[in-house]
Amino acid sequence: MSDVYDREISLHYAAYRPPIHNMIIAQYLAQLEPFNQGLDIGCGAGASTLAIAPICQQVVGIDPSEAMIEQAKPAKNISYLVGTGDDISLTSGSVDLVTFAGSLPYAKSAPLIEELRRVCSPNARVVVYDFEVQYQTWLDLLGVEVAPRTSDYNHAINFDDCPEFTPIATKKERLLLPVEVTQLAHLLCSSEKRYVGLKQRFGQANCFELLVQALKAQCSHQADFIELEIDCYYSAYLINTDSPSE
């Protein structure tokens, strides 16, 4: 892919990021009593950390990528650390909420579990969630062909196979996120594979403007928003902190 394509995709990516983390946290955790200390493992640029900040007194976001941490947005009750879940610079028994937002496939390990058992309080809640935005319907309507994705990434990975964790809830649900037509166009253009297909469909010149027009033509009503379908995978646990693992 050319540098021009890279820059264009980056601009579309930055133009609109849907508040999916906030939507999921509001759906499943907002009704609970506030937590004292939250921990977001694999926080990336901090979107998932910011999502739990309103329900925690203090939050720590941790990620192995220094570049990601440098992009994280600050907040008065958030601090960010470069590191992994295998070695967490927090006091034993101090964490009440742990979240993994799409990061567990990369973080899951025996050392991680032992470190969680150390830093978590006896009643701490461990939450694993991920999501997958459903773009294919819109691509089909637009007549855009995209190369099929080949990956062994598992959106539904959780701690169900780990005896140290007691399940509270496991859900797979389809949520609906209202987005404007131009916002959907930015989202469609923020992936390399989709962007290549869109350029092939609408041409090199004025691709974005033509895409917006085509999306508007596909809307059968004059509503201000389109409901974008999002598959959400959510699991919540209590963790046994009493004794070492067998």
N, C-alpha and C positions, 0 to 999 in steps of 0.2 A: 504494500500500500504506500502511496506517495505521501510526502510530508504535507502536501496540501490537504489530502484526505484526513490525515492525522489531526491537523489543526482544526478542520471543519468539524470533525467528530467531537473533539474536545470542547469546542464552543457550544455545540448542541448539548453535550453532557452537562456543561456548567449552566446553560440557560434555564433548565428546569430539572429539579430532582424531586420526585413525588415523596410526600411525607409518610412513607409506608411504615417506617419504624414507629413513629408516633401513633399511627392508626392501630397497629398491633398492640402496643403497650396500653393504649386507651381501651381497646377491646377486652384485654385479659387481665390487666393488673391495676387499672386506675381505681377499681372499686375496693381495693384492699387498703389496710392501714398503711400509712407512710413507713418507709424503711429508713433506718439510721444510716447504714453504710452500704452503698451499692458498688458492685464490681462488674465491669463490662470487659470480657476477655476477647481479644481480637477485634478491637474497636475501630480499626481502620482510621478514617478521617473524622470520626467522632459522631456521626449521625445517630448511631445506636446509643451512644453515651448520653447525648443530649436528650434522647427520647425518655430515658429513665430519670433524668435530673429532677423533673417536677415531683416525682414520687419518692425521692430520697433526700435525706439531709445533706449527705456528702456522697460523691461518686468518684471512683477511680476508673479511668479507661486505660487499658494496657494493650499494646500491639508491638510485634517484633520489628515493624518497619519504622525507622526514624523519619523517613520522608512522609509517611502517613500521619504520624504524630505531629509533625510540623504544620500540616494542613488542618489539624483539628481546631474547631472553633472553641474559644475559651468561654467559661461561664463561672459565676461566682462560687458555685458549690462543686465544680469539677476540677480534677487534676489528671494529667495524662502521664503515663510512664512508658518508656521503651522497654519491652521485655516480653516474656511468655507466661502462660499459666503454670509452667513447671516451677517457677521461682518468683513468688509474689511478695513484694516488699510491704506487707501489711501485717499487723499484729495478729497473733493467733486468736481465733474466736471472735474476730471483730466484724465480719461481713454478714449482712442479713439478706442480701439479694445478689445473685450472680446471674449474668446474662451472657449468652452466646448467640449473636445475631449472624447466622451464616458462617460462623467461624469454627464450629465444632469439628467438621471434617478434617481440619488442619491441626486442631489442638488436642483432640482426644488421645489420651495415653494414660498409662498407669501412674507416672509421676504427676500428671495433672490432677488425677483423682485424689492422690495423697495430699497434694498441696491444697486442694479445695477442702478436704476434711480438716486440715490444719487451720485455715483462715476463716472458715465458716462458723457461725454461732450454732448452737444446737437446733434452733428452729429456722435456720436459713432456708430460703427458697432458691432453687437453681432452675433457671428458665432457658430453654433452648428453642430458638425460633428461626425460621427461614421463610423465604417467599419466592414466588416465580410469577412474573407478570406475563399475562397471556396476550401476546401480540399477534398470534397466527391468524385469528379471525380477521383482523384489520389488514394484514398482509394479503390474505386471500381476496378480500373485497377490492383491494387496490390492484390485484393482478401482479403482485411482486413475488418473485421467486427468490428464496434464500436457501443457501446450502444447509442441509440438516446438521444439527449440532451433534458432535460425537464427544461424549464425556462420561466418566464414571462417577461424577459428582452426585452425591446423594442428599437431596434437600431434606429428607425425612430422618436423617441420622439423629439419634438421641442417646440417652443413658439407660434405655429399657433393658439392655443386656448386662448392666452392671449392678451387682448385689448391694453395693454401697448406697444406692439411690432408691427411694420409695416413690413411685409415681403418684402425682396428684391429679394430673390431667394430661391427656394426649389428644390433640385435635388436628384434623386436616379440614380446612374450610375454604370456601371461595368468598373473598371479600370484594366489595365494589368500591372503587375510588373515583370520585368525580373529577374529571380533568377537562380543561378547555381544549378546543381543537388544536390550537397552536402548541399547547403543552404536549399533547399526544404526538404531534409532528416532531417536536424536539426529542422526545423519548425514542421514537422510531429511528431517528437519525443518530442516536448516541451509541449504536453498536456497529462495529466494522462490517459484519456480514450483512446486516440489514441495510446499511448505508450503501454498500456496493450494489445490492439489489434495487434500491430506490433510484440510484443514479442510472442504472440500466433501464429502468422503467420510465423515468421522467426526464432523463438527459442530464448533461453536465451543467447546463445553464439554467438558473432559476429553479433548481430542483426543489428547494424547500417551499417556495411560493406555490409551485404546481402541486406539491404534496398537500399543502393546506387546502387548496381548492378542491382536490380530489376527496379529501376527508369530509369537507363540508357537503360535497355532493352526495356522499354516502349516508349522511345523517338524514333520516326521514322526518325530522322535526326541527324546530328552530330553538331548541333548548340551548342554554349557555354552556352546558357541560355534557360530556360523554362519560358513561360509567365504564371504567377500565377494570377488567376482571383480574384478580390477583389470587393465586393459590397460596394459602398460608399454612405452614407446618409449625405446630406449637406443642411443646412438652414442658411440664413443670414437675419438680421433684422436691422432696425433702432429702437431706443427705445425712447419713449416719456418721457422726463425729466422735462416737464413744470409744471405739477401740480400733487398733490397726487392722487393715485388711488381711484376710487369710492368705 
